[in-house]
Amino acid sequence: MVLISGQSAAEIADSVRGLVRRGDLTAGSALPPIRALAADLAVNRNTVASAYALLATAGVVDSRRRAGTIVLGIPQTGGEGASGGTAVNLASGNPDPALLPDWSGAFNGYAPVLYGADPMDERLRDWALRTMPEGPSAGAVSVAGGAVDAVERLLAVHLIRGDAVAVEDPGFFLSVGTLRVGGYRTTGMTVDAEGVTPGALRAALASGVRAVIITSRAQNPTGASVTDSRAVRLRAELAAYPDVLVIEDDHFSALAESPYQQVIAPETTRWAIVRSVSKFLGPDLRLAVLRTDTDTAARLAARLGRPSWVSHLLQHVAAELLTTPATENDLHQAATVYTERRRQLTEALATHRIPVFPATDGLNIWIPVPHNPDQIVKDLATSGWAIRSGSAFGTNSPAAVRVTISTLTPTQATDFATTLSTVLS
């Protein structure tokens, strides 16, 4: 039997954390009910309740009401790029390698960078200032090691453990995992065909969230893009909370068919627009460019600073590719191909009366399903198709599966739709 000790809330919390570190309590273990532990330790119930609250704030446990207080483990998201084994891999979330720009000449002219250098490549900074939209002010630009790293850094310079962050539900599972490991609480916001719904944002703001993360275009996993009319309504909601940090994730910027619509309100004082390059230059180019308010940029510089910069070799390659006319042609072609592949699968599914989430951009199709998505994924795997269950992307969203279309051929689109129809029947 696991023994929890302590007479104060801090002592009890430390005891539980020690048991977790030693492996005596593992992910999924239930802590004793508050009343029972208080009786065992001969302390007031409020003392145990405070200890459990400290543990929840630290991300060690989760209170699930009737299910009790459960020990949390490190999130096992599996990451993008999940292998399909011998199956046709429609689960990866990867771009089509054949549609990525040629890197072979992008290393030319690189010179090793030493300690004390400017943390950001000058050409990359110039490109960002020239091409990225401004927020409520011109702000400043920074660089990070990808979108997830950018979000982590932004939250770290403005928030503390236990603060609540509003995220999309369904949403990108790696971001949710990052938030939980960082000790932040998450508040889900529902998503429809036009992006985050105003009512969900309103409720999140009213609940006291300190930061909001919204995907501008090609939301993962649904493919939703914020429309002009929706952006107006979201800005109106955010205007009443000027001190909330607003992060726009525009990861699909160079391939998006949908126009960019800004959700950051003019009144917002802390903001960031994040544009990573993984989807259009390649996932191995771990890089994101940020445009933020000047205070946030200064905080990021102090944290990123010397010597912990983002690799200048990666920045050099990105700058070479982003300023080469051939890359612009490559990206235009890739955007056209992805749009056609989304259309092909959507139409193939429609012939079997299988509706899809009305996606407008991105590498994925989100398909609502009538029952357990995990079982549907298993059934499809036995027929040679690998996709992702919607359970990986949200806790309160309706049952669905995600299908990556980036490498899908017309024949595969037809065959997959037929197989899915059989599985669903």
SULSULGI-V545687 format. One record per backbone hydrogen bond with DSSP energy under -0.5 kcal/mol. NH is the residue of the N-H (numbers start at 1). CO is the residue of the C=O. E is the energy in kcal/mol with one decimal. If there is no record, write none. Layout:
BEGIN
NH:CO:E + NH:CO:E
END
This chain:
BEGIN
4:2:-0.6 + 12:8:-2.5 + 13:9:-2.5 + 14:10:-2.5 + 15:11:-2.1 + 16:12:-2.2 + 17:13:-2.4 + 18:14:-2.2 + 19:15:-1.9 + 20:16:-2.2 + 21:17:-2.4 + 22:18:-2.1 + 23:19:-0.6 + 23:20:-0.8 + 24:19:-1.7 + 25:19:-1.7 + 28:71:-2.9 + 29:26:-2.6 + 31:69:-3.0 + 37:33:-2.7 + 38:34:-2.4 + 39:35:-1.9 + 40:36:-2.2 + 41:37:-2.4 + 42:38:-0.9 + 43:38:-2.2 + 47:44:-1.0 + 48:44:-1.3 + 49:45:-2.6 + 50:46:-2.3 + 51:47:-1.9 + 52:48:-2.7 + 53:49:-2.0 + 54:50:-2.2 + 55:51:-2.2 + 56:52:-2.3 + 57:53:-2.4 + 58:54:-1.8 + 59:56:-1.3 + 60:55:-2.6 + 61:55:-0.9 + 62:70:-2.4 + 64:62:-0.6 + 64:68:-3.0 + 67:64:-2.3 + 68:65:-1.9 + 70:62:-2.8 + 70:68:-0.6 + 71:29:-3.0 + 72:60:-3.0 + 77:75:-1.0 + 81:92:-3.7 + 87:84:-2.5 + 88:384:-2.9 + 89:87:-0.6 + 90:88:-1.1 + 90:386:-2.5 + 97:95:-0.6 + 99:96:-2.0 + 100:97:-1.3 + 101:280:-0.6 + 106:103:-2.2 + 108:105:-1.0 + 110:107:-1.7 + 117:114:-1.6 + 125:121:-2.4 + 126:122:-2.4 + 127:123:-2.3 + 128:124:-2.4 + 129:125:-2.7 + 130:126:-1.8 + 131:127:-2.2 + 132:128:-2.6 + 135:137:-1.4 + 140:292:-2.4 + 142:290:-2.2 + 144:288:-2.6 + 146:144:-1.4 + 150:146:-2.2 + 151:147:-2.6 + 152:148:-2.4 + 153:149:-2.5 + 154:150:-2.7 + 155:151:-2.5 + 156:152:-2.1 + 157:153:-1.7 + 158:154:-0.6 + 158:155:-0.9 + 159:155:-3.2 + 162:183:-2.7 + 163:160:-2.2 + 165:185:-3.0 + 166:211:-2.9 + 167:187:-2.4 + 169:189:-3.0 + 170:393:-0.6 + 171:393:-3.8 + 175:172:-0.8 + 176:172:-1.4 + 177:173:-2.3 + 178:174:-2.1 + 179:175:-2.2 + 180:176:-2.2 + 181:177:-2.3 + 182:178:-1.8 + 183:180:-1.3 + 184:179:-2.5 + 185:163:-2.4 + 187:165:-2.3 + 189:167:-2.0 + 191:169:-0.5 + 192:195:-2.5 + 195:192:-2.1 + 197:190:-2.1 + 201:197:-2.1 + 202:198:-2.8 + 203:199:-2.3 + 204:200:-2.1 + 205:201:-2.6 + 206:202:-2.3 + 207:203:-1.4 + 208:205:-1.3 + 209:204:-1.5 + 210:164:-3.1 + 211:164:-1.0 + 212:245:-2.7 + 213:166:-2.4 + 214:212:-0.5 + 214:247:-2.7 + 216:214:-0.5 + 216:249:-1.8 + 217:249:-0.6 + 219:224:-2.9 + 221:219:-0.7 + 223:219:-4.4 + 225:193:-0.9 + 226:216:-2.8 + 227:194:-0.8 + 231:227:-2.5 + 232:228:-1.8 + 233:229:-1.5 + 234:230:-2.5 + 235:231:-2.6 + 236:232:-1.7 + 237:233:-1.7 + 238:234:-2.4 + 239:235:-1.9 + 240:236:-0.6 + 240:237:-0.8 + 241:238:-2.0 + 244:241:-1.6 + 245:210:-2.3 + 246:270:-2.0 + 247:212:-3.1 + 247:245:-0.5 + 248:246:-0.5 + 248:272:-3.0 + 249:214:-2.5 + 249:247:-0.6 + 250:248:-0.8 + 250:274:-3.0 + 253:250:-1.5 + 255:252:-1.6 + 256:252:-1.4 + 268:265:-1.5 + 269:242:-2.7 + 270:242:-0.7 + 271:269:-0.5 + 272:246:-2.0 + 273:291:-2.7 + 274:248:-3.2 + 274:272:-0.5 + 275:273:-0.5 + 275:289:-2.7 + 277:287:-1.8 + 280:277:-0.7 + 281:277:-3.1 + 282:277:-1.0 + 282:278:-0.7 + 285:282:-1.8 + 286:284:-1.6 + 287:285:-1.6 + 288:144:-2.3 + 289:275:-2.7 + 290:142:-2.5 + 291:273:-2.2 + 292:140:-2.7 + 293:271:-1.4 + 297:293:-2.2 + 298:294:-2.1 + 299:295:-2.2 + 300:296:-2.7 + 301:297:-2.4 + 302:298:-2.0 + 303:299:-1.8 + 304:300:-4.0 + 305:301:-2.3 + 309:307:-1.4 + 315:311:-1.9 + 316:312:-2.6 + 317:313:-2.3 + 318:314:-2.6 + 319:315:-2.7 + 320:316:-2.5 + 321:317:-2.4 + 322:318:-3.0 + 323:319:-1.2 + 324:321:-1.3 + 327:324:-1.1 + 328:324:-1.1 + 329:325:-1.5 + 330:326:-2.1 + 331:327:-2.7 + 332:328:-2.0 + 333:329:-2.2 + 334:330:-2.4 + 335:331:-2.5 + 336:332:-1.9 + 337:333:-2.3 + 338:334:-2.7 + 339:335:-2.0 + 340:336:-1.9 + 341:337:-2.3 + 342:338:-2.2 + 343:339:-2.1 + 344:340:-2.5 + 345:341:-1.9 + 346:342:-2.5 + 347:343:-2.6 + 348:344:-2.1 + 349:345:-2.6 + 350:346:-1.9 + 351:347:-1.4 + 352:349:-1.4 + 353:350:-1.8 + 354:349:-2.2 + 355:353:-0.7 + 357:366:-3.2 + 359:357:-2.9 + 360:223:-1.9 + 361:223:-1.2 + 365:403:-2.7 + 367:365:-0.6 + 367:401:-2.9 + 368:366:-0.6 + 369:399:-1.7 + 376:372:-1.6 + 377:373:-2.4 + 378:374:-1.8 + 379:375:-2.6 + 380:376:-2.4 + 381:377:-2.0 + 382:378:-1.6 + 383:379:-0.6 + 383:380:-0.9 + 384:381:-1.5 + 385:380:-2.3 + 386:88:-2.7 + 387:385:-0.6 + 388:402:-2.2 + 390:400:-2.4 + 392:389:-1.5 + 393:390:-2.0 + 401:367:-2.0 + 402:388:-2.9 + 403:365:-2.7 + 404:90:-2.8 + 405:363:-2.9 + 406:363:-0.7 + 408:405:-1.3 + 413:409:-2.4 + 414:410:-1.9 + 415:411:-2.6 + 416:412:-3.1 + 417:413:-2.0 + 418:414:-1.9 + 419:415:-2.4 + 420:416:-3.1 + 421:417:-2.2 + 422:418:-1.8 + 423:419:-2.4 + 424:420:-2.5 + 425:421:-1.1
END
